[in-house]
Structure formats: structure tokens, C-alpha cells
Amino acid sequence: MAMGDVSIRVMRQKDLPAIVAIDKKVLGKERREYWAQKLERSKRESPITPLVAELDGKVVGFIIGSASWWEYGVPDNIGWVDTIGVDPAFQKKGVARALMEELVTNFRMIDVDTVYTMVDWRSGGLLRFFDSMGFEKGDMINLRKRL
């Protein structure tokens, strides 16, 4: 499959079962309620519309991003890649790249000029993907508190 075979479009409510199925393939558990809430919150709170990748009419990947809007002192020219998921059968075939490129195009339309994401440092494949997309270590520090 070449990247040109994939079409990227706005995510619709009817895509929820496909998103849940991809997530289950990747993580091994079903989180329908989680995704329903996540998509609703994204529609309500972000100027960036979630996207899906389709191949032959089948959803094979998705991406969700947002803009900061001065949240926690972060200027409004900052965007975030919240979640990206690709069906394991379609990974390493340009699906994630096509999704990311469309998301970046959408960010540019609302004057976002810097994009952040968080990745577990042990996720080598994901780190390599973001590196290939031009991401580098940013200025923000991830803080945590164990409870």
C-alpha cells in the first residue's frame, strides 16, 4: 500500500466502533466509553477536528489533536498531538504519516506554529515515527506524582 491509497477525512460519530476496535488491537482491551467521552470532549473543546484514515472504505487509523488556547500558561500558537492509532495490520505503510501531515495542515490553518506530544521513552517505534516527522525534544518538562 502506498500512502496515496489512504484517504484522510474528518472523524464522524459512526467511526467510534472502528476506533474502539483499533485501540483494542493495539492495547488489548476494549475502552468504548473512554473513546466516546474523548471524542465528545474533543468536539466540544478543540478547534482541531479529529481525523481518520480510510483504505477501501475501512477506517485503519485515527489522530486527535488540540490547540492550547493559553492553557496552563502555554501560548495559543501551540498544538498537541493527543492520540494517534493505526490498525497493526496497516502500520509502517504510511497511514500515520498521512494522518500527521493532515493534522499539521489543520494546525497551520489556525496559526499553530509549534506542536508537542508526549511519548513513553521506552516506545522506540513511536519515538522513531515522531523523529521521522521532524519532532525533537521540546522545552517542556513532564512532571508526575505517584499516589
MOCORHU-V639095 format. One line per field, one symbol per residue. ss: DSSP state (H for helix, E for strand, - for the rest). A space follows every 50 residues. Layout:
ss->???
This chain:
ss->--HHH-EEEE--HHHHHHHHHHHHHHH----HHHHHHHHHHHHHH----- EEEEE--EEEEEEEEEE---HHH----EEEEEEEEE-HHH----HHHHHH HHHHHHHHH----EEE-------HHHHHHHHH---------------
